[in-house]
Amino acid sequence: MSGILDYPKEYLNLAYTLTCGQAFRWRLDDDNWWSAPVREKLVRIKESDSGFLWETYPADAGLELLTDYFRLQDDVSAVYTHLAGSDAHMSELISRFNGLRIVRQDPYETTLSYICSTANSVPRISNAIERFSRRYGSYIVTIGGRAYYSFPTVESLAEADPDELSAVGNLGWRGANIVSVAKQIIARPAGWLESLRHASYLEAKSELMGIRGIGAKIADCICLFALDKDEAVPVDTHIRQVAVRYFMPELKAKTITPAAYNKIVQVFWELFGIYAGWAQEFLYYEDLLRTRAVR
């Protein structure tokens, strides 16, 4: 299925949204199509003079998939206004990266993808997911000579041999963690992970951290990028440095201890309120680009 999405470009910038580190499977081709497997479908989208061209494969998926994934029913104008009025530097970032937005990813894929993220870089995470999706996922379609595979089901990863998974994805010790977390999810009641969308942020985070292998940062990533918890603030090295640079120069901790993590989150909440997670993503993206420039 294909069509044209008439949506304001100031509220959806594909490059910013799809390269800011929240999702790992989007690729840009020579014709400026962004493509990624999304919930066992292939989604392709590109900017055009009249809005956004989009395609989905198989054809039974339609515009509702894009609407849900990109959270197009959200009032992003209100989010931007709130953030811009909270802090002068954030106001600059809203203008600089206008169109960056949080997407709504599948909670299972998000959980197991972010298990790969521990002590890892975004390119390595993306490559690992592509490799083990080819081994454990399902074939979707071939476009432009490239074959696309769905993210593996939680059941298939729970049944995977940890050593084989590690070798296929070049995951090292993370392979065993993925299998362990997948098994623990299966042991929960059916629909447990999806149900956390309806829980409060603190309840959802506590439930997630009840899984061995999911700490505060991964739990906050899942809450923000899959469970609609816009106040969640994942704190990693980038965000610790950002917090020290702009908001709390008195923070002396060089490592992210639980106390330091909670202090940083509290400062984000005080500054940015219910959209602290969106603020985190703008700041993360700015720091990501700065780091790439240095390299």
Sequence and secondary structure as in RCSB ss.txt:
>XXXX:A:sequence
MSGILDYPKEYLNLAYTLTCGQAFRWRLDDDNWWSAPVREKLVRIKESDSGFLWETYPADAGLELLTDYFRLQDD
VSAVYTHLAGSDAHMSELISRFNGLRIVRQDPYETTLSYICSTANSVPRISNAIERFSRRYGSYIVTIGGRAYYS
FPTVESLAEADPDELSAVGNLGWRGANIVSVAKQIIARPAGWLESLRHASYLEAKSELMGIRGIGAKIADCICLF
ALDKDEAVPVDTHIRQVAVRYFMPELKAKTITPAAYNKIVQVFWELFGIYAGWAQEFLYYEDLLRTRAVR
>XXXX:A:secstr
 EEEE   GGG  HHHHHHSSS S  EE TTS EEEEETTEEEEEEEETTEEEEEEESTT  HHHHHHHTTTTS 
HHHHHHHHHTT HHHHHHHHHTTT       HHHHHHHHHTTTT  HHHHHHHHHHHHHHHS EEEEETTEEEE 
   HHHHHSS HHHHHHHHT TTHHHHHHHHHHHHHHS TTHHHHGGGS HHHHHHHHTTSTT  HHHHHHHHHH
HS  TT     HHHHHHHHHHT TT   SS  HHHHHHHHHHHHHHHGGGHHHHHHHHHHHHHHHHHHH 
